[in-house]
Amino acid sequence: MDKNKKVNIPKYKKEIEKYYKFLDLNYDKEFFHYVVNYNSGSEKCNAKIHHEIYDGDTVDVEEFSEINRLNNVNKVIELCHIIDDANGTKSEEEISEEVKTAVKKLLPYYDYTLGKPNSKAVLKESSPEIPEVQPDKPAEENASQDTSQADSAEKSAEKSAESEFACPFDHNLILYGPPGTGKTYKTVYYALSICTGASIEEVLRGEHLGYEDVKKEYDELENEGRICFTTFHQSYNYEDFVEGIRPVLNEKSSEEKPNEEPNEEPNKEPHGKLNEELNEKPSEKLEENTAAQSLKYKVEAGIFKKFCEEAAKNKKKNYVFIIDEINRGNVSEIFGELMTLIETSKRDTASVILPNSREPFTVPSNVYIIGTMNTADRSLTALDAALRRRFSFEEIMPEPEMLREMKADSVLYEDIDGQTGKVDVVKILETINKRIEFLLDRDHTIGHAYFNEMCGENATMENLEKVFRNKIFPLLQEYFFDDYGKIHMILGDNGKPSKYQFVQKKYLTKNDSANENEYRNPFMEDYDRTGYAEDIYELPEIRYEINWEAFQYPASYVCIYQKYAETLAEN
């Protein structure tokens, strides 16, 4: 072997940076150990070994081989937890739990090594660990090592910053579904996931104790300006969203203090040229309303433009713009030129000249748009094909099982007839939605959020009656355009006694009196008893009436999802 020969090993350094990034993190030295794997087993090692070997760009071949042989760094360096059970005193359950704990603690290091965004928790608790300066090395070599380590730390910080705003979500996302499915509610989780880098599963089922904790972190991000929420409506326009020319009314108070600066002239505004041009034209010359007031115009940025400008100042962090009820406005009119700029491939690369300010504008790549869309209201503006192509769509359907987590899944009762039992709200919602999907479509099913008022201690018959009387029943009336025959079937009234029917079905009778399943001719008294009003008026054979008393009976709700005979047997 030629002792003077040099071997260039930058590729080894790149692999060290890529696969051994976890070596730069502090770790629990009582729980974890670094080990070097051999063919015959493994042995603990010092993390600074890899720094000593790969510190330079080139080394002597003989020196490299000797260090390699002595330290075995050509083998795989791993962060491990050693389960010590040499005496065999631990049970299988104890070993299993220890393995689970170790895997849970190791996963963030694994994610950090792969550059995944959900390693933020490790980054918060860790800081780069700088290898110790070796006293037996020359000062120049130590200085060179320090410089190399500083560069490596800087590169590591840059990579961490890049991974912080890496996001698995599409830049433009719309959550759509029937009313009451929690679309707006879930935007809080999605926004937090995008901003923090955690997966949506981690935010939904992770370390957060509940919605209040998630909302608290969401509010903090909103106060920082990283999340913005707005709602589209019929009056929302391009000027509100992007930019527009706005009138500005300045009051010249006679009580103005001498040391206060006077109002700026129109040509001193940020877009003074435009104001000057407007004022120069005789036909557009501004008139003073009173001696104390004057009117001028200025170009004012809309809410989305301002948000993008702030996001462009901090590319290392994600920003989320939430549009609730996105299809309630004229979307193509509101977005204007942004129809092109919001595309993922156009972010940071394409720009347009805005018509009012005459300034170039682009949408940053770290801005994410989340919209919500109600599919039940067909009177709203439909999204055109061009806009649909630029958005990803995620369907949010009713989740009756969510009521169990909300503790709104059942109601214990003792009715006025002395009967006791339980109303299964989950089965009620599942049954009603299956019937709606059959008679109408799945876009008009009923969401679980309609039962929010019944969480925990509020799961009472009074609140169930309130929800059905004030929310569910009016919604069904709107869905079926007051076709009470279908509402009668949706609520299972065809299998109940008349007393428990929400919508009673009654037949026309010619008798002077009518039973509970009949209705009497209302015009009979106006004519001779030998003739009947149906000879003049075409009265329907079947008539439906709302039975408001049924809303107070628990059996009315139980019989939605099970037969009346089974209900009697249970009681």
URLINUR-V589946 format. One record per backbone hydrogen bond with DSSP energy under -1.0 kcal/mol. CO is the residue of the C=O (numbers start at 1). NH is the residue of the N-H. E is the energy in kcal/mol with one decimal. If there is no record, write none. Layout:
# URLINUR-V589946
co = (CO:CO)
nh = (NH:NH)
e = (E:E)
This chain:
# URLINUR-V589946
co = (5:7:9:10:11:12:13:14:15:16:20:21:22:24:27:28:33:34:35:36:41:43:46:48:49:50:57:59:60:61:62:63:64:65:66:67:68:72:76:78:80:85:91:92:93:94:95:96:97:98:99:100:101:102:103:106:107:108:109:110:111:116:119:120:121:122:134:138:139:140:141:142:143:144:145:146:147:148:149:150:151:152:153:154:155:156:157:158:159:160:171:172:173:174:175:176:177:179:180:182:183:186:187:188:189:190:191:192:193:199:200:201:202:210:211:212:213:214:215:216:217:218:219:220:221:226:228:230:233:237:238:240:241:241:242:244:246:248:250:253:257:265:266:269:271:272:273:274:275:276:281:282:292:294:296:298:300:302:303:304:305:306:307:308:311:314:319:320:321:322:323:324:325:327:329:330:331:332:335:336:337:337:338:340:343:346:346:352:354:359:361:363:364:366:368:369:370:371:372:373:376:377:384:385:392:394:399:400:401:402:403:409:409:411:413:415:419:421:423:423:424:425:426:427:428:429:430:431:432:433:434:435:436:441:442:447:448:449:451:452:455:456:458:460:461:462:463:464:465:466:467:467:468:471:472:473:474:475:476:477:480:482:483:484:485:486:487:488:489:492:493:497:498:502:504:506:507:515:517:519:521:523:524:528:532:533:533:537:541:543:545:547:549:550:554:555:557:558:558:563:564:565:566:567)
nh = (61:59:13:14:15:16:17:18:19:20:23:24:25:129:29:32:80:45:78:43:38:36:49:52:53:54:9:7:64:65:66:67:68:69:70:71:72:75:37:35:33:88:95:96:97:98:99:100:101:102:103:104:105:106:107:110:111:112:113:114:116:119:123:124:125:126:137:142:143:144:145:146:147:148:149:150:151:152:153:154:155:156:157:158:159:160:161:162:163:164:369:392:371:394:373:396:375:447:449:186:187:190:191:192:193:194:195:196:197:203:204:205:206:214:215:216:217:218:219:220:221:222:223:224:226:320:322:324:236:241:242:303:304:305:302:300:298:296:294:256:260:268:269:272:275:276:277:278:279:280:284:285:252:250:248:246:244:306:307:308:309:310:311:312:314:317:368:228:370:230:372:232:328:381:331:334:335:336:338:339:340:341:342:343:346:349:350:361:358:354:352:348:367:319:321:173:323:175:326:177:378:380:388:389:174:176:402:403:404:406:408:425:426:423:421:418:415:413:411:425:428:429:430:431:432:433:434:435:436:437:438:439:440:444:445:450:451:452:454:455:458:459:460:464:465:466:467:468:469:470:471:472:473:475:476:477:478:479:480:482:483:484:487:488:489:490:491:493:492:495:496:500:501:547:545:543:519:518:507:509:524:526:527:531:535:536:537:539:508:506:504:550:552:553:558:559:560:561:562:567:568:569:570:571)
e = (-1.4:-1.1:-1.4:-2.2:-2.0:-2.4:-2.7:-2.1:-3.4:-2.2:-1.7:-2.0:-1.5:-1.6:-1.1:-3.3:-3.2:-2.1:-2.5:-1.6:-4.3:-3.0:-1.5:-2.0:-2.0:-2.2:-2.0:-1.5:-3.2:-2.7:-2.4:-2.7:-2.5:-2.5:-2.8:-2.7:-1.5:-1.5:-2.1:-2.5:-2.6:-1.0:-2.3:-2.6:-2.4:-2.1:-2.3:-2.3:-2.4:-2.2:-2.6:-2.3:-2.0:-2.0:-1.9:-1.9:-2.8:-2.4:-2.1:-1.7:-3.0:-1.1:-1.8:-2.3:-1.2:-1.1:-1.3:-2.2:-2.6:-2.4:-2.3:-2.6:-2.3:-2.4:-2.6:-2.4:-2.4:-2.4:-2.6:-2.4:-2.6:-2.5:-2.4:-2.3:-2.5:-2.3:-2.4:-2.4:-2.5:-1.3:-3.3:-2.6:-2.9:-2.7:-2.3:-3.4:-1.9:-1.5:-3.0:-2.1:-1.0:-2.4:-2.7:-2.0:-2.4:-2.3:-2.3:-2.3:-1.7:-1.9:-2.4:-2.9:-1.4:-1.8:-3.2:-1.9:-1.8:-2.3:-2.7:-1.7:-1.9:-2.2:-2.4:-1.5:-2.3:-2.8:-3.3:-2.9:-1.5:-1.5:-3.2:-2.3:-1.6:-1.2:-4.6:-3.1:-2.1:-2.0:-1.4:-1.4:-1.3:-2.2:-1.4:-1.7:-1.5:-2.8:-2.4:-2.1:-2.3:-1.8:-1.0:-1.3:-3.2:-2.0:-3.5:-3.0:-2.0:-2.3:-1.7:-2.4:-2.2:-1.9:-2.1:-2.1:-1.2:-1.3:-2.9:-2.2:-2.5:-2.1:-1.8:-2.1:-1.9:-1.0:-1.4:-2.4:-2.7:-1.7:-2.3:-1.7:-1.7:-1.2:-2.2:-1.2:-1.1:-1.2:-2.2:-2.1:-1.6:-2.4:-2.0:-1.4:-1.1:-3.1:-3.4:-2.8:-3.2:-3.3:-2.5:-1.7:-1.1:-1.2:-2.3:-2.0:-2.8:-2.0:-1.9:-1.7:-1.4:-2.0:-3.2:-1.8:-1.2:-3.0:-1.6:-2.0:-2.3:-2.3:-1.9:-1.0:-1.7:-2.4:-2.4:-2.5:-2.5:-2.2:-1.9:-1.8:-2.4:-2.5:-1.5:-2.6:-3.0:-1.1:-1.2:-1.2:-1.8:-1.6:-1.9:-1.1:-2.1:-1.6:-2.2:-2.1:-2.6:-1.9:-2.5:-2.3:-2.9:-2.4:-1.9:-2.1:-2.5:-1.7:-2.2:-2.2:-1.8:-2.6:-2.3:-2.2:-1.4:-1.5:-1.6:-2.3:-1.2:-2.7:-2.1:-2.2:-1.4:-1.4:-1.4:-1.4:-1.1:-2.9:-2.1:-3.3:-2.7:-1.8:-2.1:-1.9:-1.1:-1.3:-1.3:-1.9:-1.8:-1.8:-3.9:-1.5:-2.3:-3.0:-3.1:-1.2:-1.5:-1.3:-2.3:-2.2:-1.4:-1.2:-1.1:-1.7:-2.2:-1.9:-1.9:-1.6)
